[in-house]
Amino acid sequence: MSPLPEILFDVARNPFLAVGLPIGLGALSGYVTGQSTRSNWFKTLTPPPGNPPREAFGPVSDNDNKHS
């Protein structure tokens, strides 16, 4: 007898759920995270001491301004 509920094994055996569930949950968490990083709260955070300047990262630092 397994300590895990049988439903967990059934989900893992179904290819649509085994692939679609992680992708769907990942997309949902990415959407929520993206909303918070574009908020005023995130933009007004004070960087910690020793934080490198934005120019140190080259073209990568320009991409985050395109979403605003």
VMD Tcl script that builds the backbone (N, CA, C; Angstrom):
set m [mol new atoms 204]
animate dup $m
set s [atomselect $m all]
$s set {name element resname resid chain x y z} {
  {N N MET 1 A 0.840 -1.186 0.000}
  {CA C MET 1 A 0.000 0.000 0.000}
  {C C MET 1 A 0.885 1.249 0.000}
  {N N SER 2 A 0.618 2.153 -0.885}
  {CA C SER 2 A 1.393 3.385 -1.001}
  {C C SER 2 A 0.852 4.456 -0.048}
  {N N PRO 3 A 1.745 5.279 0.515}
  {CA C PRO 3 A 1.262 6.360 1.384}
  {C C PRO 3 A 0.629 7.518 0.604}
  {N N LEU 4 A 0.778 7.517 -0.718}
  {CA C LEU 4 A 0.213 8.586 -1.543}
  {C C LEU 4 A -1.184 8.196 -2.031}
  {N N PRO 5 A -2.067 9.178 -2.162}
  {CA C PRO 5 A -3.410 8.871 -2.696}
  {C C PRO 5 A -3.320 8.379 -4.138}
  {N N GLU 6 A -4.212 7.519 -4.513}
  {CA C GLU 6 A -4.236 6.935 -5.858}
  {C C GLU 6 A -4.441 7.996 -6.943}
  {N N ILE 7 A -5.102 9.095 -6.621}
  {CA C ILE 7 A -5.357 10.149 -7.612}
  {C C ILE 7 A -4.051 10.745 -8.151}
  {N N LEU 8 A -3.014 10.816 -7.319}
  {CA C LEU 8 A -1.730 11.345 -7.786}
  {C C LEU 8 A -1.115 10.446 -8.852}
  {N N PHE 9 A -1.300 9.146 -8.694}
  {CA C PHE 9 A -0.786 8.227 -9.703}
  {C C PHE 9 A -1.610 8.304 -10.988}
  {N N ASP 10 A -2.902 8.508 -10.856}
  {CA C ASP 10 A -3.754 8.621 -12.032}
  {C C ASP 10 A -3.418 9.869 -12.843}
  {N N VAL 11 A -3.132 10.960 -12.166}
  {CA C VAL 11 A -2.757 12.202 -12.863}
  {C C VAL 11 A -1.449 12.009 -13.607}
  {N N ALA 12 A -0.490 11.347 -12.972}
  {CA C ALA 12 A 0.816 11.136 -13.608}
  {C C ALA 12 A 0.724 10.191 -14.802}
  {N N ARG 13 A -0.243 9.318 -14.810}
  {CA C ARG 13 A -0.394 8.366 -15.922}
  {C C ARG 13 A -1.135 8.965 -17.112}
  {N N ASN 14 A -1.837 10.043 -16.908}
  {CA C ASN 14 A -2.570 10.696 -17.990}
  {C C ASN 14 A -1.635 11.704 -18.655}
  {N N PRO 15 A -1.239 11.494 -19.918}
  {CA C PRO 15 A -0.256 12.388 -20.545}
  {C C PRO 15 A -0.727 13.829 -20.669}
  {N N PHE 16 A -2.015 14.051 -20.870}
  {CA C PHE 16 A -2.499 15.422 -20.992}
  {C C PHE 16 A -2.372 16.171 -19.669}
  {N N LEU 17 A -2.704 15.501 -18.593}
  {CA C LEU 17 A -2.571 16.131 -17.275}
  {C C LEU 17 A -1.120 16.210 -16.832}
  {N N ALA 18 A -0.330 15.166 -17.125}
  {CA C ALA 18 A 1.066 15.139 -16.700}
  {C C ALA 18 A 1.874 16.254 -17.373}
  {N N VAL 19 A 1.488 16.649 -18.572}
  {CA C VAL 19 A 2.191 17.726 -19.279}
  {C C VAL 19 A 1.454 19.049 -19.101}
  {N N GLY 20 A 0.153 19.030 -19.244}
  {CA C GLY 20 A -0.623 20.269 -19.219}
  {C C GLY 20 A -0.710 20.933 -17.864}
  {N N LEU 21 A -0.810 20.151 -16.803}
  {CA C LEU 21 A -0.923 20.730 -15.462}
  {C C LEU 21 A 0.321 21.532 -15.073}
  {N N PRO 22 A 1.535 21.004 -15.215}
  {CA C PRO 22 A 2.708 21.826 -14.887}
  {C C PRO 22 A 2.859 23.059 -15.783}
  {N N ILE 23 A 2.537 22.911 -17.058}
  {CA C ILE 23 A 2.641 24.059 -17.962}
  {C C ILE 23 A 1.614 25.123 -17.589}
  {N N GLY 24 A 0.403 24.695 -17.316}
  {CA C GLY 24 A -0.648 25.646 -16.925}
  {C C GLY 24 A -0.337 26.359 -15.616}
  {N N LEU 25 A 0.110 25.605 -14.626}
  {CA C LEU 25 A 0.457 26.230 -13.344}
  {C C LEU 25 A 1.672 27.140 -13.479}
  {N N GLY 26 A 2.631 26.752 -14.311}
  {CA C GLY 26 A 3.793 27.603 -14.546}
  {C C GLY 26 A 3.423 28.899 -15.246}
  {N N ALA 27 A 2.521 28.819 -16.211}
  {CA C ALA 27 A 2.072 30.027 -16.914}
  {C C ALA 27 A 1.308 30.946 -15.966}
  {N N LEU 28 A 0.489 30.356 -15.114}
  {CA C LEU 28 A -0.258 31.156 -14.145}
  {C C LEU 28 A 0.670 31.858 -13.161}
  {N N SER 29 A 1.650 31.144 -12.648}
  {CA C SER 29 A 2.584 31.776 -11.709}
  {C C SER 29 A 3.445 32.830 -12.413}
  {N N GLY 30 A 3.786 32.603 -13.669}
  {CA C GLY 30 A 4.537 33.601 -14.429}
  {C C GLY 30 A 3.726 34.864 -14.661}
  {N N TYR 31 A 2.439 34.695 -14.909}
  {CA C TYR 31 A 1.570 35.855 -15.102}
  {C C TYR 31 A 1.480 36.680 -13.815}
  {N N VAL 32 A 1.283 35.999 -12.698}
  {CA C VAL 32 A 1.184 36.696 -11.409}
  {C C VAL 32 A 2.499 37.398 -11.075}
  {N N THR 33 A 3.617 36.725 -11.309}
  {CA C THR 33 A 4.922 37.329 -11.035}
  {C C THR 33 A 5.165 38.520 -11.951}
  {N N GLY 34 A 4.794 38.399 -13.210}
  {CA C GLY 34 A 4.969 39.499 -14.149}
  {C C GLY 34 A 4.167 40.727 -13.747}
  {N N GLN 35 A 2.971 40.503 -13.214}
  {CA C GLN 35 A 2.151 41.631 -12.766}
  {C C GLN 35 A 2.821 42.356 -11.604}
  {N N SER 36 A 3.414 41.625 -10.688}
  {CA C SER 36 A 4.019 42.269 -9.518}
  {C C SER 36 A 5.311 42.992 -9.885}
  {N N THR 37 A 6.066 42.506 -10.863}
  {CA C THR 37 A 7.315 43.182 -11.219}
  {C C THR 37 A 7.068 44.452 -12.031}
  {N N ARG 38 A 5.878 44.605 -12.587}
  {CA C ARG 38 A 5.562 45.837 -13.320}
  {C C ARG 38 A 4.829 46.851 -12.440}
  {N N SER 39 A 4.652 46.546 -11.181}
  {CA C SER 39 A 3.922 47.450 -10.296}
  {C C SER 39 A 4.839 48.569 -9.790}
  {N N ASN 40 A 4.224 49.621 -9.278}
  {CA C ASN 40 A 5.003 50.727 -8.724}
  {C C ASN 40 A 5.808 50.296 -7.514}
  {N N TRP 41 A 5.292 49.328 -6.747}
  {CA C TRP 41 A 6.017 48.852 -5.578}
  {C C TRP 41 A 7.387 48.315 -5.985}
  {N N PHE 42 A 7.447 47.522 -7.035}
  {CA C PHE 42 A 8.710 46.925 -7.464}
  {C C PHE 42 A 9.662 47.991 -8.012}
  {N N LYS 43 A 9.139 48.942 -8.752}
  {CA C LYS 43 A 9.987 49.966 -9.366}
  {C C LYS 43 A 10.564 50.932 -8.341}
  {N N THR 44 A 9.897 51.094 -7.188}
  {CA C THR 44 A 10.384 52.042 -6.192}
  {C C THR 44 A 11.266 51.395 -5.125}
  {N N LEU 45 A 11.570 50.110 -5.259}
  {CA C LEU 45 A 12.451 49.456 -4.291}
  {C C LEU 45 A 13.847 50.061 -4.352}
  {N N THR 46 A 14.460 50.211 -3.207}
  {CA C THR 46 A 15.833 50.705 -3.133}
  {C C THR 46 A 16.778 49.517 -3.270}
  {N N PRO 47 A 17.726 49.560 -4.211}
  {CA C PRO 47 A 18.632 48.428 -4.381}
  {C C PRO 47 A 19.553 48.280 -3.162}
  {N N PRO 48 A 19.979 47.066 -2.862}
  {CA C PRO 48 A 20.861 46.855 -1.717}
  {C C PRO 48 A 22.255 47.408 -1.987}
  {N N PRO 49 A 23.035 47.609 -0.932}
  {CA C PRO 49 A 24.419 48.082 -1.130}
  {C C PRO 49 A 25.209 47.046 -1.941}
  {N N GLY 50 A 26.065 47.522 -2.801}
  {CA C GLY 50 A 26.867 46.629 -3.629}
  {C C GLY 50 A 26.163 46.148 -4.882}
  {N N ASN 51 A 24.961 46.645 -5.140}
  {CA C ASN 51 A 24.225 46.264 -6.339}
  {C C ASN 51 A 24.927 46.873 -7.555}
  {N N PRO 52 A 25.266 46.071 -8.584}
  {CA C PRO 52 A 25.950 46.636 -9.753}
  {C C PRO 52 A 25.030 47.566 -10.541}
  {N N PRO 53 A 25.595 48.530 -11.248}
  {CA C PRO 53 A 24.750 49.423 -12.056}
  {C C PRO 53 A 24.097 48.650 -13.199}
  {N N ARG 54 A 22.980 49.180 -13.704}
  {CA C ARG 54 A 22.246 48.525 -14.784}
  {C C ARG 54 A 23.102 48.359 -16.036}
  {N N GLU 55 A 24.017 49.270 -16.270}
  {CA C GLU 55 A 24.854 49.218 -17.464}
  {C C GLU 55 A 25.801 48.016 -17.447}
  {N N ALA 56 A 26.036 47.438 -16.284}
  {CA C ALA 56 A 26.942 46.292 -16.184}
  {C C ALA 56 A 26.373 45.064 -16.893}
  {N N PHE 57 A 25.071 45.031 -17.133}
  {CA C PHE 57 A 24.448 43.879 -17.754}
  {C C PHE 57 A 24.194 44.070 -19.247}
  {N N GLY 58 A 24.619 45.158 -19.810}
  {CA C GLY 58 A 24.531 45.380 -21.246}
  {C C GLY 58 A 23.113 45.390 -21.771}
  {N N PRO 59 A 22.870 44.708 -22.887}
  {CA C PRO 59 A 21.546 44.755 -23.521}
  {C C PRO 59 A 20.439 44.100 -22.691}
  {N N VAL 60 A 20.771 43.293 -21.716}
  {CA C VAL 60 A 19.739 42.647 -20.903}
  {C C VAL 60 A 18.956 43.679 -20.119}
  {N N SER 61 A 19.614 44.733 -19.651}
  {CA C SER 61 A 18.935 45.723 -18.831}
  {C C SER 61 A 17.947 46.558 -19.642}
  {N N ASP 62 A 18.057 46.578 -20.966}
  {CA C ASP 62 A 17.129 47.351 -21.780}
  {C C ASP 62 A 15.795 46.640 -21.991}
  {N N ASN 63 A 15.764 45.330 -21.872}
  {CA C ASN 63 A 14.550 44.568 -22.162}
  {C C ASN 63 A 13.467 44.786 -21.139}
  {N N ASP 64 A 13.791 45.012 -19.875}
  {CA C ASP 64 A 12.748 45.144 -18.866}
  {C C ASP 64 A 11.992 46.454 -18.991}
  {N N ASN 65 A 12.526 47.440 -19.674}
  {CA C ASN 65 A 11.818 48.711 -19.847}
  {C C ASN 65 A 10.789 48.649 -20.980}
  {N N LYS 66 A 10.864 47.655 -21.834}
  {CA C LYS 66 A 9.945 47.540 -22.961}
  {C C LYS 66 A 8.571 47.062 -22.519}
  {N N HIS 67 A 8.458 46.435 -21.324}
  {CA C HIS 67 A 7.182 45.914 -20.853}
  {C C HIS 67 A 6.335 46.991 -20.200}
  {N N SER 68 A 6.912 48.107 -19.853}
  {CA C SER 68 A 6.170 49.160 -19.136}
  {C C SER 68 A 5.250 49.914 -20.044}
}
mol reanalyze $m
mol bondsrecalc $m
mol representation Tube
mol addrep $m
